[in-house]
Amino acid sequence: MENVVISGAYPGRDGAVAPARAGQQCPFLAGSEGTAKRYAETRQDESLRAALKLLRPASDDFWVGDYAQSFNWDEIGREYERQLGAHAGLPERASEDGWYAVVFRSKRNPECNHRDLFDADRAAYTEAFEATNGALLVYWFTGLDADNNCLATCVWTGRDIARSVNALPRHKEAARLSAGAYIHYHIDRYGIAWDRARRRLHVAPWGGESAR
């Protein structure tokens, strides 16, 4: 699907970056401080990275619907379980803490410079992937619809490492360029965990945390 961007290809571990396409970006610009944290590969994280290549909407109202119900998490969970065997040679996670997802829904100002925003966003996520050594497992976004609405989501190995990248220079530049770019936006945070008993991924709001 052209609206799916997997961190393994955006940017890839070989440094390659997907071609820029005007009008297809939605930056995540929550505040943070400090230095970007570094990720070390684990069996669980790399298995989820591979499984998230299947990420796609499961309902027609995914733009505004419940995140836990709007995507094919059951299919991704089955693939995750399969991938655990394929990545058996990697170290295990130090804890069973789940993954951290951010959902950014916005309505873009039609008069903003979409191309500059896209290029800044692409640079910011290249920077984030490289600075954390691949902690960004997936970045998925749609293009703008007829009403300039957009949805984007990214899944990280953890909350702290996700927040750490927002203090990086290219993320700050993306934040500067985004001023006035949105008519409105809404950010939600979710936790994703593997339910061993039910052999499925469990997706739920991160402590009810949200921001407008």
trRosetta pair geometry for C-beta under 8 A, 3 or more apart (Angstrom, degrees):
i j d omega theta_ij theta_ji phi_ij phi_ji
1 4 4.5 78 75 -2 101 110
1 56 6.2 133 -19 -104 156 108
3 24 7.3 -138 -122 -151 79 124
3 140 7.3 62 135 -172 78 75
3 141 6.3 -115 -177 92 86 51
3 142 5.0 18 -168 -113 143 50
3 143 6.2 -108 -103 -15 113 78
4 53 7.6 97 151 -158 138 50
4 55 6.2 152 -130 75 120 93
4 56 7.1 -55 -69 -82 131 76
4 140 5.4 -20 -130 -125 66 92
5 9 7.1 -128 -163 79 64 96
5 10 4.2 -26 180 31 105 161
5 18 6.0 -116 -130 13 107 158
5 138 7.7 138 92 -172 59 68
5 139 5.0 -30 91 87 107 87
5 140 6.4 179 41 -97 69 38
5 141 6.5 -1 15 22 114 91
6 9 5.2 62 69 23 88 96
6 10 6.4 124 69 23 39 97
6 49 7.7 102 -172 -179 105 79
6 52 6.8 146 -123 104 98 96
6 53 5.4 3 -92 -102 147 78
6 138 5.6 -42 -127 -121 62 82
6 139 7.7 157 -119 39 13 64
7 10 6.0 -84 -115 71 32 70
7 11 7.5 -3 -168 46 63 40
7 49 7.0 -77 55 -144 108 108
7 125 7.9 -125 -114 169 89 110
7 129 5.6 173 -162 -112 107 124
7 134 6.7 132 135 -150 128 70
7 136 4.5 164 -105 108 147 91
7 137 6.0 -163 20 167 134 10
7 138 5.8 -120 -10 -89 94 27
7 139 6.0 94 -67 -1 83 90
8 12 5.7 26 161 -121 49 74
8 13 6.8 -24 -145 -16 68 90
8 49 6.5 109 -46 165 112 115
8 53 7.8 -31 31 -79 129 110
9 12 5.0 5 -117 -69 34 98
9 16 7.0 -38 -159 94 60 107
9 18 6.0 64 134 -60 95 102
10 17 6.4 67 -133 -149 59 60
10 18 4.5 -24 -92 -3 104 114
10 122 7.9 -87 -166 -140 102 84
10 125 6.9 13 145 119 92 128
10 126 8.0 -89 174 -78 59 72
10 129 7.8 172 118 -44 49 156
10 139 6.3 -105 99 54 122 116
11 15 6.2 -11 163 -160 126 28
11 16 6.3 168 -164 82 82 39
11 17 4.6 -40 -105 -88 97 76
11 18 7.8 -143 -98 -3 51 70
11 125 7.5 156 -13 117 82 83
11 126 4.6 61 -27 -122 129 81
11 129 5.3 -177 42 69 88 149
11 130 6.9 1 60 -47 133 95
12 15 6.7 -33 74 32 79 22
12 16 4.5 12 31 51 118 91
12 17 7.8 -142 10 -67 76 36
13 134 6.7 0 -91 -83 95 128
15 130 8.0 45 -112 -92 74 119
17 122 6.6 92 179 175 128 111
17 126 5.7 -25 -99 -92 127 124
18 122 7.8 -127 66 -135 82 118
20 115 7.7 74 154 -155 128 79
20 118 5.7 117 -162 130 102 118
20 119 5.8 6 -126 -88 148 74
20 122 5.8 -93 -96 -26 94 163
21 24 4.8 16 89 24 102 130
21 118 7.1 -124 74 -170 43 152
21 143 7.8 -67 118 -97 121 112
22 114 5.5 83 -180 109 86 111
22 115 4.7 -33 -119 -88 102 85
22 118 6.0 -156 -125 10 39 156
23 114 4.5 13 -84 163 63 146
23 115 7.7 -22 -36 -66 61 59
23 118 6.8 -32 -3 -56 19 134
23 143 5.9 44 121 -158 97 96
23 144 5.2 -81 177 9 104 115
24 118 6.2 59 57 -119 58 125
24 141 6.3 130 173 108 81 119
24 142 7.7 -118 -141 132 86 29
24 143 4.6 -50 -98 -100 92 77
24 144 7.5 -125 -85 -11 51 73
25 114 7.8 149 38 -173 97 77
25 117 5.7 -175 78 126 125 91
25 118 4.2 165 -6 -111 132 65
25 121 3.9 152 -172 50 138 158
25 122 7.1 -93 -98 -40 137 77
25 141 6.6 33 -121 142 32 168
25 150 7.9 6 91 -168 27 154
25 152 7.5 17 -173 -74 39 149
26 104 5.0 173 140 103 117 122
26 106 5.6 171 -140 25 114 124
26 121 7.5 87 47 -130 17 155
26 141 5.5 173 23 -135 101 125
26 150 4.6 176 -72 130 125 128
26 151 7.1 -108 10 150 167 8
26 152 3.6 -175 65 -6 119 130
27 104 7.4 -121 93 165 29 171
27 117 7.2 -122 -18 -175 113 93
27 120 7.4 -33 -68 105 139 98
27 121 4.7 -137 -74 -107 93 103
27 124 6.5 46 -128 57 114 155
27 152 8.0 40 -30 66 10 158
27 174 4.9 171 -122 157 155 126
27 175 7.4 -149 129 -75 146 54
27 178 5.7 -112 49 -72 133 143
28 102 5.1 73 -134 119 146 145
28 104 5.2 -142 -89 -48 79 138
28 152 7.2 -133 -49 103 92 120
28 154 6.3 -103 -12 21 148 124
28 166 7.9 -94 114 -90 84 110
28 187 7.2 110 -139 -125 84 121
29 166 6.9 124 -156 -139 42 114
29 171 7.2 164 -121 -180 72 90
29 174 6.6 -149 -93 109 111 100
29 175 4.6 138 -153 -101 126 91
29 178 6.0 -145 -38 46 160 157
30 102 7.5 -130 -6 -134 130 143
30 163 6.9 -65 99 -120 117 82
30 166 6.0 -94 80 -88 64 162
30 187 6.6 154 -66 170 108 165
30 211 7.2 124 -109 38 105 151
31 166 6.4 167 -163 127 18 142
32 163 4.3 166 -110 171 128 79
32 164 6.2 -157 164 -99 142 17
32 165 7.3 59 66 56 157 39
32 166 3.7 113 24 59 118 113
32 167 5.1 -107 98 -35 91 89
33 167 5.4 88 -133 -80 27 137
34 164 5.6 -65 91 -132 110 85
34 167 5.9 156 55 14 44 156
35 164 6.7 0 102 -173 33 111
35 167 7.2 -85 -84 81 27 131
36 128 7.3 -170 -125 -136 137 56
36 131 3.9 41 89 143 166 119
36 132 5.4 -108 171 -67 113 77
36 161 7.6 54 -170 -159 70 70
36 164 4.7 127 -123 129 42 108
36 165 5.0 46 -110 -92 108 63
36 167 7.5 -158 -52 59 71 92
36 168 5.9 18 -47 -63 120 116
37 132 6.2 31 80 -125 60 91
37 135 7.2 55 88 -45 90 161
37 160 6.3 45 -7 123 156 96
37 161 4.3 -101 68 -110 121 80
37 164 4.7 122 -4 23 87 169
38 132 6.1 177 -117 -155 34 45
38 133 5.0 45 -159 7 81 124
38 135 7.9 -176 -171 -40 23 118
39 45 7.4 -162 -176 164 122 165
39 132 5.1 46 -9 156 103 88
39 133 4.7 -157 53 78 77 93
39 134 5.5 -116 75 71 131 70
39 135 3.7 168 -47 -70 138 87
39 157 5.5 124 -124 19 126 155
39 161 6.3 73 -68 -158 96 158
40 91 7.5 1 131 51 109 136
40 133 7.3 17 -72 103 41 142
41 45 6.7 -148 -152 73 50 118
41 46 5.6 28 -160 -48 99 123
41 90 5.5 -93 134 -148 104 128
41 91 7.3 119 99 36 70 92
41 134 7.5 6 -77 82 84 137
42 45 4.6 83 56 13 90 104
42 46 6.7 -177 76 -3 43 89
42 90 5.9 134 -172 139 25 118
42 91 5.5 -68 -119 86 70 81
42 92 6.4 30 -163 170 104 16
42 93 4.7 81 167 -74 156 66
42 94 8.0 -106 -99 -13 145 66
42 157 8.0 117 28 -144 114 126
43 46 6.5 -67 -145 43 20 100
43 47 6.1 22 158 -22 61 114
43 84 6.4 60 158 -145 107 69
43 87 4.7 153 -144 118 69 106
43 88 6.6 38 -129 -113 129 26
43 89 7.9 154 -93 59 101 34
43 90 4.2 166 -70 76 66 102
43 91 6.7 -145 -19 84 87 30
43 92 5.7 -23 24 -98 120 49
43 93 7.2 -106 50 -24 79 74
44 47 5.8 -59 -147 35 26 113
44 48 6.5 21 157 -15 63 106
44 84 7.3 8 -99 -109 56 95
44 92 7.2 56 -18 -156 102 58
44 93 4.6 -29 26 -30 133 120
44 194 7.3 -121 -148 -7 116 142
45 48 6.0 -58 -151 37 30 106
45 49 6.4 36 150 -24 65 104
45 93 7.0 121 -27 -81 91 106
45 99 7.7 132 -114 -91 76 114
45 137 6.7 -135 -172 -89 83 121
45 157 5.0 2 -123 -114 130 108
46 49 5.3 -43 -144 30 38 119
46 50 6.6 39 155 -17 64 101
46 83 7.6 -146 116 156 70 120
46 87 4.9 164 90 -132 114 152
46 90 5.9 117 27 -14 137 172
47 50 6.0 -55 -154 36 31 109
47 51 6.3 27 151 -17 65 110
47 80 5.4 87 140 -158 103 68
47 83 3.7 150 -149 109 81 110
47 84 4.9 24 -118 -73 159 55
47 86 7.3 138 -109 59 88 92
47 87 5.0 -133 -64 28 87 139
48 51 5.4 -56 -142 41 37 111
48 52 6.0 41 158 -28 69 105
48 80 5.5 14 -94 -120 63 113
48 83 7.7 -178 -46 81 26 143
48 99 6.4 -168 143 -46 169 152
48 137 5.8 -10 109 -163 102 152
48 155 7.4 -113 145 132 122 138
48 192 7.8 125 -148 116 143 132
49 52 6.0 -56 -149 30 25 112
49 53 7.9 43 147 -34 53 88
49 134 8.0 -2 -103 168 152 108
49 137 4.5 -128 -94 -150 78 90
49 138 7.0 170 -136 -47 59 85
50 53 6.2 -37 -176 0 40 114
50 79 7.2 -139 115 149 87 108
50 80 8.0 144 73 -104 86 52
50 83 4.6 163 74 -126 131 147
50 86 7.4 -68 74 80 173 137
50 87 7.6 -174 1 -42 138 126
51 54 6.3 -47 177 21 55 110
51 76 4.8 102 152 -168 107 74
51 77 7.6 79 180 -72 148 14
51 79 4.0 149 -128 100 90 105
51 80 4.0 -31 -50 -68 165 70
51 82 7.9 134 -90 51 103 89
51 83 5.5 -125 -50 2 94 143
52 55 5.0 5 -170 -33 68 115
52 76 6.3 38 -91 -144 49 125
52 137 5.8 101 18 140 156 104
52 138 4.1 -120 142 -47 142 144
52 155 6.2 -146 -112 47 153 142
53 138 7.8 -156 -66 -103 43 121
54 72 6.6 -90 134 89 101 128
54 75 5.7 -126 140 124 140 111
54 76 5.5 -173 73 -90 114 75
54 79 5.6 140 -1 0 144 161
55 71 6.2 -11 -157 -169 81 129
55 72 7.1 177 -137 49 37 93
55 76 6.4 32 -79 -84 68 132
55 138 6.2 108 -2 171 150 159
55 140 5.4 -97 111 -77 138 153
56 71 6.9 148 79 -149 30 81
56 72 5.6 19 59 4 78 124
57 60 7.7 94 145 -88 133 23
57 62 4.0 -117 -133 -18 115 158
57 70 6.1 -43 -143 164 79 82
57 71 6.1 -71 -114 -100 35 63
57 72 7.8 71 114 -24 11 87
58 62 7.3 113 41 -78 53 120
58 69 7.3 -120 79 157 119 51
58 70 6.2 155 48 166 84 27
58 71 5.5 115 -1 -160 101 11
58 72 4.7 143 -67 -66 112 66
58 73 7.9 -78 -15 3 146 67
59 62 5.4 140 69 -56 79 80
59 65 5.5 -14 86 33 136 172
59 69 6.6 22 -13 131 142 86
59 70 5.2 -89 39 -129 110 61
61 64 5.7 -56 173 56 92 85
61 65 4.3 104 106 -47 93 113
61 70 7.2 -102 90 -115 65 108
62 65 5.4 -58 -106 38 31 113
62 70 3.8 127 -123 -177 81 116
62 71 6.8 86 -134 -62 128 70
62 151 6.9 -158 125 76 88 170
63 105 7.0 109 177 -134 65 116
63 142 7.7 -58 -96 30 89 158
63 145 7.5 -25 -101 -19 147 145
63 149 6.0 46 -164 137 133 135
63 151 5.4 -151 -128 -35 59 131
64 105 7.2 96 -98 -147 57 155
65 69 6.2 -96 152 82 115 100
65 70 4.2 144 87 -81 114 116
66 69 4.2 48 81 25 109 108
66 70 6.1 172 78 -27 50 96
67 70 5.7 -58 -127 32 25 114
67 71 7.1 -6 -176 4 60 108
67 101 7.5 168 163 114 144 136
67 103 5.3 -118 -93 -61 138 157
67 153 7.4 134 -139 -103 120 145
67 188 6.5 -161 -25 96 140 139
67 190 5.7 -128 100 -54 146 151
67 203 6.6 -123 115 151 93 129
68 73 7.0 -27 -162 -12 58 154
68 190 7.2 176 -63 -141 86 140
68 203 4.1 175 -116 95 87 108
68 204 6.5 30 -82 -82 141 42
71 76 7.7 13 136 -12 105 134
72 75 4.2 -12 157 32 112 119
72 76 6.0 124 106 -22 79 91
73 76 5.4 -56 -143 41 36 113
73 77 6.1 44 154 -27 68 103
73 192 8.0 -149 -135 -134 120 110
73 200 7.6 75 132 176 96 95
73 201 5.0 -120 178 76 102 118
73 203 5.5 -113 -109 -14 159 131
74 77 5.6 -50 -149 32 30 115
74 78 6.8 32 152 -19 62 101
74 200 6.2 -27 -121 -141 69 115
74 201 7.7 -149 -87 38 31 91
75 78 5.9 -51 -153 32 33 110
75 79 6.6 27 151 -12 64 106
76 79 5.7 -58 -150 41 34 109
76 80 6.1 43 149 -28 67 104
76 201 6.2 -21 92 5 101 147
77 80 5.4 -48 -145 31 32 116
77 81 6.6 33 156 -19 63 101
77 194 7.5 146 -137 -124 94 78
77 199 7.2 124 154 145 117 59
77 200 4.5 34 167 -147 166 55
77 201 4.0 -146 -83 -7 105 89
78 81 5.9 -52 -154 33 31 110
78 82 6.7 30 149 -16 63 106
79 82 5.5 -54 -150 38 37 113
79 83 6.1 37 152 -21 69 108
80 83 5.7 -58 -146 38 29 111
80 84 6.8 46 152 -36 62 94
80 194 6.9 -145 129 -102 142 116
80 201 6.6 92 17 -57 153 111
81 84 5.8 -37 -158 9 34 117
81 199 6.2 27 -85 -168 149 96
82 85 6.4 -57 -175 30 41 106
82 86 6.9 31 139 -13 70 110
83 86 5.0 -57 -149 41 49 115
83 87 5.9 24 158 -4 79 110
84 87 6.4 -70 -142 50 25 93
84 88 7.1 63 150 -73 59 74
85 88 5.7 -9 -159 -43 37 111
87 90 5.0 -21 169 13 93 120
93 96 6.8 118 93 -89 127 37
93 97 7.6 -140 160 45 134 72
96 193 7.7 62 152 -154 86 105
96 194 7.8 -104 -167 55 94 96
97 158 6.8 43 115 -113 128 106
97 193 7.8 -91 178 -107 33 104
98 191 5.0 92 80 176 133 93
98 192 5.2 -172 170 84 120 44
98 193 3.3 -88 -77 -81 132 76
98 194 7.2 167 -109 1 92 61
98 202 7.7 -96 -98 69 152 89
99 137 6.9 -32 -152 12 142 149
99 155 5.6 33 146 -178 131 100
99 156 6.5 168 -172 79 88 44
99 157 6.3 -70 -123 -135 89 24
99 158 7.1 -96 -132 -72 48 42
99 191 7.3 141 73 -162 45 55
99 192 4.4 -21 61 63 97 103
99 193 7.5 -180 19 -73 66 46
100 155 7.2 151 81 -156 44 56
100 156 4.8 -23 69 62 96 98
100 157 7.6 4 25 82 92 24
100 158 5.6 64 -5 -174 120 21
100 159 4.2 155 -95 -71 153 63
100 162 5.2 -122 97 -9 133 144
100 189 7.0 -20 -168 -167 89 101
100 190 7.7 145 -161 80 44 50
100 191 6.6 -27 -102 -106 55 59
100 192 7.6 -135 -49 20 13 87
100 206 6.9 42 -136 -91 83 144
101 153 6.1 9 -177 -177 104 108
101 154 7.0 178 -147 90 62 40
101 155 4.7 -22 -97 -100 87 76
101 156 7.5 176 -82 18 37 71
101 189 7.0 148 83 -161 56 52
101 190 4.3 -18 66 64 108 97
101 191 7.4 -171 21 -80 87 12
101 192 5.7 70 -22 -23 117 112
101 203 7.5 -9 26 -142 147 103
101 206 8.0 -177 53 -39 68 118
102 153 6.5 174 87 -149 51 61
102 154 5.6 1 51 53 96 83
102 156 7.7 32 -5 -5 99 109
102 162 6.8 162 -26 176 121 143
102 187 6.7 -18 -170 -165 96 98
102 188 7.5 155 -158 83 49 47
102 189 5.7 -22 -103 -104 66 71
102 190 7.8 -171 -74 23 23 75
103 151 7.2 -17 -170 -165 89 93
103 152 7.7 162 -155 87 46 47
103 153 4.8 -13 -104 -101 67 100
103 187 7.0 151 80 -156 57 48
103 188 4.5 -8 56 60 109 94
103 189 7.6 -163 18 -76 78 25
103 190 6.7 47 -16 -8 110 112
104 150 7.9 -9 114 111 91 97
104 151 7.3 152 84 -156 56 45
104 152 4.8 -10 60 63 104 93
104 153 7.1 179 19 -80 70 47
104 185 6.6 -11 -171 -172 84 114
104 186 7.8 158 -154 81 42 48
104 187 5.6 -8 -103 -104 69 79
105 149 7.5 -8 -173 -171 85 95
105 150 7.3 169 -152 88 44 55
105 151 5.3 -9 -104 -105 76 79
105 185 6.7 160 89 -158 51 62
105 186 4.8 -8 62 57 100 95
105 187 7.9 -169 26 -75 67 35
105 188 7.9 26 1 3 103 100
106 149 7.3 164 91 -152 45 52
106 150 5.1 -11 63 58 89 97
106 182 5.0 -78 -163 -127 117 123
106 183 8.0 132 176 45 77 69
106 184 7.0 -174 -147 97 60 48
106 185 3.9 -11 -103 -107 91 94
106 186 7.5 -173 -74 21 53 59
107 147 7.0 -44 -137 133 105 93
107 148 5.7 76 -170 102 69 92
107 149 5.3 -29 -101 -96 74 66
107 150 7.6 165 -92 16 26 76
107 182 6.5 103 69 -164 54 79
107 183 4.4 -47 98 55 106 110
107 184 5.3 30 35 48 107 77
107 185 7.4 -150 23 -72 60 58
108 112 6.3 -107 180 37 96 127
108 114 7.3 50 172 -97 150 99
108 144 6.0 -62 26 -112 137 126
108 148 4.2 -119 57 174 86 106
108 149 7.7 -165 6 -82 80 16
108 150 6.1 52 -31 -8 108 120
108 181 6.3 -36 -144 159 81 82
108 182 6.1 -61 -110 -107 43 60
108 183 7.1 42 101 1 8 89
109 112 4.5 94 77 -26 99 104
109 148 7.6 -177 11 161 5 153
109 180 6.5 -33 10 152 162 68
109 181 5.6 -147 28 -172 107 31
109 182 6.3 -119 -19 -77 89 7
109 183 5.6 140 -73 -49 69 76
110 148 5.5 -114 -72 -72 82 150
112 117 6.5 38 140 -33 120 135
112 180 6.8 163 -95 113 108 81
112 181 4.2 79 -126 -130 161 74
113 116 4.1 27 118 22 120 116
113 117 6.4 150 93 -17 69 87
113 177 7.8 -80 67 -173 109 107
114 117 5.7 -61 -151 39 33 112
114 118 6.2 34 154 -23 68 106
114 144 7.6 -75 -126 -21 139 141
115 118 5.7 -52 -147 34 31 112
115 119 6.4 28 157 -16 65 106
116 119 5.9 -55 -146 38 30 109
116 120 6.2 29 156 -17 65 109
116 177 5.9 -142 134 -163 107 137
117 120 5.9 -58 -146 39 29 109
117 121 6.1 29 155 -21 65 109
117 174 7.6 83 -152 -151 61 81
117 177 5.9 -178 -96 129 65 119
117 178 6.5 89 -127 -91 107 72
117 181 5.9 111 -93 -135 141 151
118 121 5.7 -58 -148 37 29 111
118 122 6.3 30 155 -19 65 106
119 122 5.7 -51 -146 35 30 112
119 123 6.4 30 155 -17 63 106
120 123 5.8 -56 -150 38 31 111
120 124 6.3 34 152 -23 65 107
120 170 7.2 180 -167 -177 69 83
120 173 5.8 -138 -148 118 112 96
120 174 4.2 156 144 -101 108 74
120 177 4.9 161 -13 38 171 152
120 178 7.9 -146 94 -45 141 84
121 124 5.6 -53 -147 33 31 113
121 125 6.5 18 159 -9 65 106
121 174 5.6 103 -82 -134 52 131
122 125 6.3 -63 -148 41 28 101
122 126 6.3 33 153 -21 64 106
123 126 5.7 -52 -147 35 31 114
123 127 6.3 34 153 -19 64 107
123 170 4.7 -131 129 -161 99 134
123 173 7.5 -24 92 77 131 128
123 174 7.3 -176 69 -60 93 107
124 127 5.6 -57 -153 38 30 114
124 128 6.3 30 150 -21 65 107
124 168 7.5 140 -148 85 75 114
124 170 4.5 -168 -93 126 58 99
124 171 4.6 101 -146 -86 112 60
124 173 7.4 -159 -73 63 101 88
124 174 4.3 -31 -49 -25 143 145
125 128 5.1 -43 -137 35 41 115
125 129 6.2 44 160 -21 66 100
125 136 6.8 166 -161 177 91 175
125 139 5.8 6 -150 -61 149 169
126 129 6.1 -56 -149 35 27 108
126 130 6.3 16 157 -10 63 113
126 170 7.6 -33 61 106 87 167
127 130 6.1 -65 -145 43 25 104
127 131 5.7 20 163 -19 66 116
127 165 7.3 140 112 -167 90 108
127 168 5.3 171 143 136 128 145
127 169 7.4 -132 -149 60 158 75
127 170 4.2 157 -13 41 155 134
127 171 6.8 -136 84 -33 134 83
128 131 6.0 -57 -135 38 24 108
128 132 6.2 -1 170 3 61 114
128 135 8.0 -92 158 62 86 94
128 136 5.7 72 120 -39 110 136
128 165 4.0 50 -124 -167 96 153
128 168 6.8 -172 -80 32 66 151
128 171 6.9 77 -64 -63 104 117
129 132 6.7 -78 -149 48 19 93
129 134 6.1 29 -169 -96 80 43
129 135 7.8 -164 -129 42 46 60
129 136 5.0 -79 -91 39 78 123
130 133 7.6 25 -173 -75 30 36
131 165 6.1 137 75 -118 131 94
131 168 5.9 -130 -36 -95 170 147
132 135 3.7 -69 144 15 133 113
132 136 6.7 110 62 -17 135 80
132 161 5.6 100 -142 179 131 110
132 164 7.3 125 -89 78 110 117
132 165 6.3 -59 -39 -71 120 115
135 156 5.5 27 145 -159 94 90
135 157 4.6 -94 -153 16 83 113
135 158 7.4 -63 -165 31 121 76
135 161 4.5 -108 -178 142 161 138
135 162 7.3 -142 130 -68 121 59
136 139 6.2 3 170 -43 122 101
136 154 6.1 -36 -151 -176 99 122
136 155 7.9 113 -165 77 54 48
136 156 5.9 -38 -104 -102 50 79
136 162 7.9 106 -90 -109 74 79
137 154 8.0 138 54 178 67 73
137 155 4.7 -49 64 97 111 95
137 156 6.4 170 5 -109 90 20
137 157 6.5 124 -41 -56 108 68
138 153 7.9 16 107 107 101 85
138 154 6.4 -174 94 -145 57 56
138 155 4.9 26 44 36 94 102
139 152 7.3 -1 -176 -175 80 105
139 153 7.8 -179 -149 93 43 43
139 154 4.5 -8 -104 -103 71 102
140 152 6.8 167 91 -155 52 58
140 153 5.3 -7 61 60 98 84
140 154 7.2 170 20 -83 66 49
141 150 7.0 4 -171 -179 100 103
141 151 7.0 180 -146 97 58 51
141 152 3.8 -7 -104 -108 97 93
141 153 7.6 172 -77 20 59 52
142 145 7.4 7 134 -46 128 87
142 150 6.1 -172 74 -149 88 62
142 151 5.2 42 18 51 115 81
142 152 7.3 -136 21 -70 64 61
143 150 7.5 -84 151 -114 20 93
144 148 5.1 -15 -166 -131 121 46
144 149 6.9 132 -154 56 65 35
144 150 5.5 -45 -95 -70 64 98
145 148 7.1 -85 63 -8 62 12
145 149 4.9 -9 36 52 111 90
145 150 7.6 -172 1 -70 78 49
148 183 7.6 89 101 3 128 123
154 162 7.7 154 106 -135 113 117
155 192 6.6 -10 -139 15 121 147
156 159 7.4 127 82 -81 125 25
156 161 6.0 -171 168 86 124 98
156 162 3.8 -178 25 -73 170 107
157 161 5.8 5 65 56 96 146
158 161 5.0 81 65 16 90 103
158 162 6.8 -153 94 -11 44 91
159 162 5.7 -61 -151 35 30 113
159 163 6.3 21 159 -14 67 108
159 189 7.7 53 -117 -171 108 134
159 206 7.3 133 -92 -154 128 146
160 163 6.0 -60 -148 39 29 106
160 164 6.3 37 154 -34 64 106
161 164 5.6 -46 -147 22 33 120
161 165 7.6 37 159 -27 59 95
162 165 6.9 -59 -171 17 32 105
163 166 6.2 -47 -169 12 48 115
164 167 6.9 -56 -177 23 47 105
165 168 5.4 -30 -172 -2 62 122
165 171 6.0 132 139 -46 79 151
166 171 5.0 -142 -141 144 42 150
166 172 8.0 103 168 -62 59 66
166 175 7.9 72 -167 -51 92 132
167 171 7.2 32 35 69 12 129
167 172 7.4 20 -164 -54 32 106
168 171 4.8 83 63 12 84 109
168 172 7.1 -154 92 -10 40 88
169 172 5.7 -59 -151 34 31 111
169 173 6.5 30 154 -18 67 104
170 173 5.4 -47 -146 35 39 114
170 174 6.4 44 152 -21 65 101
171 174 5.6 -49 -148 35 35 113
171 175 6.5 39 151 -21 64 103
172 175 5.5 -51 -151 34 34 115
172 176 6.5 37 150 -22 64 102
173 176 5.5 -49 -150 32 35 114
173 177 6.5 29 154 -14 66 106
174 177 5.9 -57 -147 40 31 108
174 178 6.2 33 154 -26 65 110
175 178 5.8 -58 -147 31 30 113
175 179 7.7 53 152 -43 58 83
176 179 6.4 -32 -173 -9 37 111
177 181 7.3 41 133 -47 67 134
178 181 4.6 -82 -159 21 56 132
178 182 7.1 13 176 -15 95 101
182 185 4.7 -14 176 -36 158 108
184 212 7.7 -20 -171 -172 97 95
185 212 7.5 156 88 -161 57 54
186 210 7.3 -2 -178 -179 89 111
186 211 7.8 167 -157 88 50 49
186 212 5.6 -20 -110 -112 74 73
187 210 6.6 165 91 -161 62 64
187 211 4.8 -3 60 60 109 91
187 212 7.7 -168 25 -83 75 28
188 205 6.8 -77 -175 -123 107 92
188 209 7.9 133 -156 96 53 65
188 210 5.0 -17 -106 -112 69 100
189 205 7.2 79 83 -164 62 65
189 206 3.9 -52 118 35 101 132
189 207 7.9 -5 89 43 116 82
189 209 4.9 -10 46 85 122 109
189 210 7.0 -158 16 -85 77 53
190 203 5.7 14 170 -172 132 87
190 204 6.6 157 -155 82 86 26
190 205 5.9 -67 -105 -108 69 32
190 206 5.6 -158 -112 -29 10 89
191 203 7.5 172 86 -146 50 44
191 204 5.8 -16 58 65 92 78
191 205 7.6 26 13 113 83 18
191 206 4.9 120 -35 -93 86 78
192 201 5.8 -8 -170 -174 95 113
192 202 7.3 156 -155 79 45 50
192 203 5.3 -7 -104 -100 78 78
193 201 7.1 147 76 -158 34 63
193 202 4.9 -20 64 59 87 100
194 200 7.9 174 -152 95 57 25
194 201 6.1 -42 -99 -102 55 62
194 202 7.5 163 -106 13 6 84
195 198 4.4 3 118 45 125 101
195 199 7.1 -68 93 -5 79 14
195 200 5.3 -7 53 63 111 70
195 201 7.1 154 9 -123 88 10
195 202 4.7 86 -41 -32 113 112
196 199 6.9 17 -167 -75 31 55
198 202 7.9 89 58 -61 130 102
205 208 5.4 61 126 -84 133 36
205 209 7.1 170 169 34 95 58
205 210 7.5 -47 -152 -49 121 101
206 209 5.1 -39 92 36 92 111
